[in-house]
Amino acid sequence: MAAVALAGCQGGPDPLSVEGAWVRLPAVPGRPGAAYFTVHGGPASATLISVRTDIAIQSEMHGTMATGMRPIARVPVPAGQDVAFAPGGRHVMLFDVNPGVKPGRLIELTFTFADGTRLLRRAPAVAAGAAPQ
């Protein structure tokens, strides 16, 4: 009986979330920037379908394969699992970044999932070649 009571006190699984987001600005104006982050799966599986920001004209999720980069339309996020977007792997390409954006600025990212869930996160901008903050 005590085990059942304790199980009820622990609460449910953590909700779907995004953490550790940061944006690498382009090294050269006119070249793309990139966004990186980790999606933490919630109690049910989810599918990330887009990441948008108002500092870039276009954004695309990309994966790095042995043959190079390619766009990814959907990224499954299994329940309770982490999905990383990191340098050398999955990332979000940011095309036509506003040249007025400087390192240190917080960039708002909108993460949209197939079920209609939207999460807003602020990500610090870092200069090309700089370590994430």
N, C-alpha and C positions, 0 to 999 in steps of 0.2 A: 504494500500500500504506500509506503514512504517513497518508493521509486516513482510511482505514478504521480504523486504530489510534487516531487522535485522536477519531473519532466514538464509539468504544467507551468512551473516558475521560470523555466529557461527561455520562454518566448519562442517565436517562430524563426525561420531562416531569415538571414539578412535580405533586404530588398535589392532589386536590380540597381546598380550604381556605377558611376564612372569616377575614377580617382587618378591622381598623378598626371593630369593633362599639362602639356606644354607645347609651344609652337616654336619651331626653328624658322627664323626669317630667311629669305633668300640671300645668297652671297652677292648676287648681282641683280640690280633692278630688272624686272621683266622675267626673271627665272622663278620657278615655283618655290614656295616654302613647304613646310610639312608640319602636321600635328601628330602628337603621340600621346598615349594614355593607356589605362587599363580598365576594361569593363569587367565588373564583378557580377556574375550571374545571380539572379534572385531565386525564389522558391520554384519558379517554372522556367523552362527554356525560353529564350527570346532570340530575335534575329535583328541585328543592327542593319538598317538599310541606308542611312545617310548621316553625315556629319557636316554641318554647315556653319559658316561664320560670315559676318558682314564685312570683314576686312579683305575678303577675296571674292573675285567675280565668280569663280567656279571651284568646287572641291570634289575630289574623287577618292574613294577608298582604294588602296593599291596593295598588292602583295608582291614580295620579292621572291622570284623563282630562280631556278638554275639558269633559265634562259633570259632572265631580266625581269623588269617590273611589268605587271599587268593590272588593269582595273578589276575590282571585285564589287559586284552588285549587292551581295548580301553576306553577312558574317554571322554564322550561328553562335549563340552564347548559351552553352549548356547550363542547366540549373546548378547553382552552387559552384560553378567553375569560373576561373579568370581567363580572359582573352586579352593578350597584350598587343598593343600597337607600339612598336619600338624601332629605333634605327636598325636597319639591316633586315627588317621583317615587314609585317603589315604596318601601314601608315596611311595618313590622309594627305594627299597632295593638294596644295592650295595654289591655285593659278591666278595670276594677275593680282597679287597682293598690293594693297594700298601702300605706296612708297613712303607715306607719312608715318607708318607704324614703326616705332623704335623699340629696341630692347628694353624690357622692364614693364612695358604696357601689358595690362591684363586683357586678353582676347576672349570674347564670349563665343563658346562653341555650343551648338544645338545638336544633340544626338537623337535621332529618330529611329524607333523600332517598328517592326512590321505590325504590331498590335495597336499602333497609334501612340504609344508612350513616347514622351519627349522629356529629355533631361537637359538642363542648361548647366554648363560649367564654365568657370573662368580659368584661363590658362595663361601663364606668363609667357611673353615673347622673349626669345633669346637670340642673340646674333648667330649667324652662320659660324659653325666651328666651336661655339661656346658650349660649356656643359649645361645640362638642364638645371633649373633652379629648384 
